Amino acid sequence: MAKSPVRMSDVARQAGVSTMTVSRVLNQPGSVAPETRERILRAIGAQGYVPNDVAGSLRARRGRGVVCIVPHIANSVFSDTLQGLNDALRPASMHVMLGTSGYASSEEARVLEEFVRLRPEAVVLWGTRRHAKSRALLRRLGVPVMEVFDLVPDPFDQVIGFSNELAMRALVDHLLGRGRSRIAFVGSTNERDVSSAQRADGWRMALHAAGIASEGLMFEADGTTVGGEQILRAMVDSGIVFDAVCCSSDLLAVGVLIECRRMGIAVPGQIAVAGFGDNPLAQAFDPPLSTVRLPRYAIGKVAGEQVLRRMAGEPVQHRVIDLGYEVLVRAST
């Protein structure tokens, strides 16, 4: 039996308010006290409530666009994937409707709600962590959903990408093979950056498999070049012994290299430095940075191709599509 749709009264009952107050939160949020507003928003998320005007639009005729929501657009990782998606969809006269989430699942849900009014043919989302409201919207929208980059065994619909854990583990194994035994990990402090956390797991797994303790060797930093500079100096000043630094991104690793040069630390003589992502800076820097090359463009292109196949009525053959990765060994290690 199909589940009954969630009503505004259901949300009001859970939040302990009137349906009119729920309506005001949806249409005039500033007119409701902050504590009450937050309680109602939590109830909306828990219930998966979708406003009637949005629900109505989901039943209407669809457009010729594909919604794509990324964390931000100031990174070549995202732009390369968007280019691949666009190139796959262009021959079919499909266009990409782009939104950003800032790594916040609640913001992704808000942006998605706005886009579903345009009746997209499919949705492409970054990562696999979804807000309850997003899941409710996607279920009612009833179109193909492509989650990209972070592989999981049980995606919402289909997922296309690579394993962050296995890629970082392969990079750490390279450093272990070069005789490094005190390999520090530097990752983003953004708790919403799931990819960084998965890469940290891969680093930890590689060390444990080699019988090396990871305690005391994990460091958090703002995921920028400046963040890499600051954390390297803090690591040295702390007196902690390490002979390699494995970073969750190339920007962090470039910052580490800059600070090594400033402090007179030889790379890779005294410490080896590795990044992740193969940013254009990685090969251009001196010394060139060892890193992991990701199939950024291919992820977007395959996502677009899968959308077109689904629109043509083809059945889903693979819910999880692993496009792999490549460890690039350069002079920094």
C-alpha positions in Angstrom: 0.0 0.0 0.0 1.4 3.4 -0.9 2.3 5.6 2.0 0.0 8.6 2.5 1.6 12.0 1.7 2.8 14.0 4.7 0.4 16.9 5.4 1.1 20.3 6.9 -1.0 19.3 9.9 1.3 16.3 10.5 4.2 18.8 10.8 2.2 21.1 13.0 1.3 18.2 15.3 5.0 17.1 15.7 6.2 20.7 16.3 3.3 21.5 18.7 2.1 24.5 16.8 -0.8 25.5 14.5 -0.9 24.8 10.8 -1.0 28.6 10.3 2.4 28.9 12.1 3.9 26.2 9.8 2.6 28.1 6.8 4.2 31.3 8.1 7.5 29.6 8.5 7.3 28.4 4.8 6.2 31.8 3.4 7.3 34.4 5.9 10.0 32.9 8.1 11.1 36.2 9.6 7.6 36.6 11.2 8.1 33.5 13.5 10.2 33.4 16.6 13.6 31.8 16.0 13.1 28.9 18.5 9.7 28.1 17.0 11.0 28.4 13.5 13.8 25.9 14.2 11.5 23.5 15.8 9.2 23.6 12.8 12.1 23.2 10.3 13.3 20.1 12.2 9.8 18.7 12.0 9.6 19.4 8.3 12.9 17.6 7.8 11.9 14.6 9.9 8.6 14.2 8.2 9.9 14.8 4.7 7.1 17.3 4.1 6.8 18.9 0.6 4.7 22.0 0.2 1.6 21.6 -2.1 2.8 24.0 -4.8 6.0 22.0 -5.1 4.2 18.7 -5.1 1.9 20.0 -7.8 4.8 20.9 -10.0 6.2 17.4 -9.7 3.2 16.1 -11.5 3.4 18.5 -14.3 5.1 18.0 -17.7 8.9 18.1 -17.3 11.3 20.4 -19.0 14.5 19.7 -20.9 17.0 20.4 -18.1 19.1 18.5 -15.6 19.6 19.9 -12.2 23.1 19.7 -10.9 24.0 20.9 -7.3 27.7 21.1 -6.3 29.3 22.3 -3.1 30.8 25.4 -4.9 32.2 26.3 -8.3 35.6 27.8 -7.4 37.4 24.5 -7.8 38.5 22.7 -10.9 37.2 19.4 -9.5 33.7 20.7 -9.8 34.1 22.6 -13.1 35.7 19.6 -14.9 32.8 17.4 -13.8 30.3 20.0 -14.9 32.0 20.2 -18.3 31.7 16.4 -18.7 28.0 16.5 -17.8 27.3 19.3 -20.2 29.2 17.7 -23.1 27.2 14.5 -22.6 23.9 16.3 -22.6 24.5 18.9 -25.3 23.9 16.5 -28.3 20.4 15.7 -26.9 19.6 19.5 -26.5 19.6 19.2 -22.8 20.8 22.0 -20.5 22.3 22.0 -17.0 20.7 24.0 -14.2 23.4 24.7 -11.7 23.1 25.3 -8.0 25.5 25.3 -5.0 25.2 24.0 -1.5 28.3 25.0 0.3 28.6 21.4 1.6 25.4 21.9 3.7 22.7 19.3 3.2 20.0 21.7 4.4 21.1 24.3 1.7 21.1 21.5 -0.9 17.5 20.7 0.1 16.5 24.4 -0.2 18.1 24.8 -3.7 16.6 21.5 -4.8 13.1 22.6 -3.8 13.5 25.7 -5.9 14.7 23.7 -8.9 12.0 21.1 -8.9 9.5 23.8 -9.8 11.2 23.9 -13.2 10.4 20.2 -13.7 13.8 18.8 -14.5 14.4 15.5 -16.4 17.0 14.3 -13.9 19.1 15.4 -10.9 22.8 15.2 -10.4 24.1 15.7 -6.8 27.5 15.8 -5.2 28.3 13.1 -2.7 25.8 10.7 -1.1 24.7 12.4 2.1 21.2 13.7 1.7 18.9 15.7 3.9 15.5 14.0 4.7 13.7 16.8 2.8 15.9 16.2 -0.3 15.1 12.5 -0.2 11.4 13.2 0.0 11.6 15.7 -2.9 13.5 13.2 -5.0 11.1 10.4 -4.4 8.1 12.5 -5.4 9.9 14.0 -8.4 10.4 10.4 -9.8 13.3 11.2 -12.2 16.8 9.6 -12.5 19.1 10.7 -9.7 22.9 10.5 -10.2 25.0 10.9 -7.1 28.6 11.6 -8.1 32.1 11.2 -6.7 31.9 9.4 -3.3 31.0 5.7 -3.9 28.7 3.9 -1.5 27.3 0.4 -1.9 23.7 1.5 -1.5 23.0 4.8 -3.4 19.7 6.6 -3.5 19.4 5.7 -7.2 22.8 5.5 -9.1 26.2 6.6 -8.0 29.3 7.3 -10.2 32.7 8.0 -8.9 35.6 6.3 -7.1 36.6 5.2 -3.6 38.2 7.9 -1.5 39.3 5.3 1.0 41.0 3.1 -1.5 42.6 6.0 -3.4 44.2 7.4 -0.2 45.2 4.0 0.9 47.1 3.5 -2.4 48.8 6.9 -1.9 49.9 6.0 1.6 51.1 2.6 0.4 53.3 4.4 -2.1 54.9 6.4 0.8 55.4 3.3 2.9 57.1 1.7 -0.1 59.5 4.7 -0.2 60.5 3.9 3.4 58.4 6.4 5.2 57.0 5.3 8.5 55.7 8.4 10.3 53.1 9.5 7.8 51.0 12.4 9.0 47.5 13.2 7.5 46.3 16.7 7.0 42.6 17.2 6.2 39.9 19.8 6.0 38.2 21.0 9.2 34.9 21.3 7.5 32.9 18.6 9.2 30.5 18.5 6.2 33.3 17.6 3.8 32.6 13.9 3.8 35.3 13.2 1.1 38.1 14.5 3.5 36.8 12.2 6.3 36.8 9.2 3.9 40.3 10.0 2.8 41.4 10.1 6.5 39.8 6.6 6.9 41.9 5.3 3.9 45.1 6.8 5.5 44.3 5.1 8.8 43.6 1.8 7.2 46.9 1.8 5.3 48.9 2.5 8.4 47.1 -0.1 10.5 47.6 -2.7 7.7 51.3 -1.9 7.9 51.3 -2.3 11.7 51.9 1.4 12.3 50.0 3.4 14.8 48.1 6.5 13.5 47.6 8.1 16.9 48.9 11.7 17.1 49.5 11.9 13.3 46.2 13.4 12.2 45.9 17.2 11.8 43.0 19.4 10.8 43.4 22.5 8.7 41.4 24.9 6.7 41.3 23.3 3.3 43.3 26.1 1.6 46.9 26.8 0.7 47.1 29.1 3.7 45.7 26.3 5.8 48.5 24.0 4.6 51.2 26.6 5.5 49.8 27.2 9.0 49.5 23.5 9.9 53.0 22.6 8.7 54.5 25.2 10.9 52.3 24.1 13.9 53.3 20.5 13.3 57.1 21.4 13.3 56.7 23.6 16.3 54.9 20.9 18.3 58.0 18.6 18.1 56.0 15.7 16.6 58.2 13.4 14.6 57.0 12.8 11.0 58.7 12.0 7.7 55.8 12.4 5.3 52.7 14.5 5.0 49.6 13.1 3.2 47.0 15.8 2.5 43.3 15.5 1.6 43.7 18.0 -1.2 46.4 19.5 -3.5 45.7 23.0 -2.2 46.6 21.9 1.3 49.7 20.1 0.0 50.9 23.1 -1.9 50.6 25.1 1.3 52.8 22.5 3.0 55.4 22.8 0.3 55.4 26.6 0.5 56.0 26.5 4.2 58.7 23.8 3.9 60.6 26.1 1.5 60.1 29.0 3.9 61.4 26.9 6.9 64.3 25.4 4.9 62.9 21.8 5.1 64.1 19.7 2.2 61.4 17.9 0.1 61.5 15.0 -0.2 64.9 14.8 1.6 63.6 15.5 5.1 59.8 14.9 4.5 57.8 13.7 1.6 54.6 15.6 0.7 51.6 14.2 -1.2 48.3 15.7 -2.2 45.0 14.5 -3.6 43.1 15.5 -6.7 45.7 16.5 -9.3 45.0 20.2 -9.3 46.7 22.1 -12.1 49.1 23.5 -9.5 50.3 20.0 -8.6 52.5 19.5 -11.6 53.5 23.1 -12.0 54.9 23.5 -8.5 58.6 23.0 -7.6 59.0 20.2 -6.7 56.1 18.7 -8.7 53.5 17.2 -6.3 52.7 13.5 -6.0 49.0 13.1 -5.9 45.9 11.1 -6.9 44.4 11.8 -10.3 40.6 11.6 -10.2 38.3 10.9 -13.2 36.7 14.3 -12.8 35.6 14.9 -16.4 34.6 11.2 -16.9 32.4 11.3 -13.9 30.3 14.1 -15.3 30.2 12.6 -18.8 29.1 9.1 -17.6 26.5 10.7 -15.4 25.1 12.6 -18.4 25.2 9.4 -20.5 23.3 7.5 -17.8 20.7 10.2 -17.7 20.1 9.9 -21.4 19.9 6.1 -21.3 17.3 6.3 -18.5 15.3 8.9 -20.4 15.3 6.5 -23.4 13.7 3.8 -21.1 16.8 1.6 -20.7 16.9 -0.4 -17.4 19.6 0.4 -14.8 22.4 -2.2 -15.3 24.8 -0.9 -12.6 23.7 1.2 -9.6 27.3 1.7 -8.6 29.8 2.7 -11.3 33.4 2.8 -10.2 35.7 4.8 -12.5 38.8 4.3 -10.4 41.8 6.6 -9.8 45.5 6.9 -10.6 48.4 7.6 -8.2 50.8 10.0 -9.8 54.3 9.8 -8.4 56.3 13.0 -8.8 59.4 14.6 -7.2 57.8 15.6 -3.9 57.9 12.0 -2.6 
